[in-house]
Amino acid sequence: MIGNDQELRVTLERIGMFQEQVANLRKSETIPANYHASVSGFIAEIDRMQLEVREYLSLHPAELAGR
């Protein structure tokens, strides 16, 4: 889980990098089955990181201090 604003920033940067990778694969991969196989891991990781971001942002800073 994300524990502070620095970790949030890093996670958001990673999400952006993974999204760019998926976007590049959409442009370069010509066979749909290969595209899906190539991006499935990236998309799963994006989903996981976005869930962590939502969980972190749903908590008030005082709630984080108690963890």
N, C-alpha and C positions, 0 to 999 in steps of 0.2 A: 504494500500500500504506500501511496505517496505520503510523506511525512512533513514536508515543508514546501515553501514556495519555490525553492531552487529545484527540488525534485519535480515539482509541477512543470516548471519551465523546461527541464530536460525531457520530460515525458511528452510534452506538447511538440518539442522539436523532433523527437523520434517519430511521433505520429505523422508529422509533416513529411519527414523523409520517406516513410513507408508509403504514404499516399502518393508522393512523387514517383516512387518506384512502380507502383501499380499503374499510374497514369502512363508512364513510359512503356510498360509492357503492353498496355492497350493499344499503343501506337505501333509497336514493333512486332508483336506476335500476330501472325496471320491465321493461325489455326485455333478456332475457339476452344477445343479440348485442351490444347497445350496452354492457352492463356489461363483457363480455369485452374489447371494443375499448378501453373507457375504462381498465381496470385493467392491461392487459398490460404497459404500460411501467413502471408502478409496481412490479408484481411482479418484472419483470426487474431493476429497480434494487435492490429489496430483496434478491433472490438474490445480486447482485453484491456488495452491501455486507456481507451475512452471510458470504460467502466471505472477504472481507478481514478481518472480525472473527475468524473461525476461524483464519486464517493467523497473525494477530497473536498470538492467545492460545495458539497451539501452540508459540510460541517462548519460551524463557526470556529474561529481560531481558538477560543477558550476551550472548546470541546477537544481540539487537537492537543492542547497542552496537558490534558488529563490522561493522555494515552501513553 
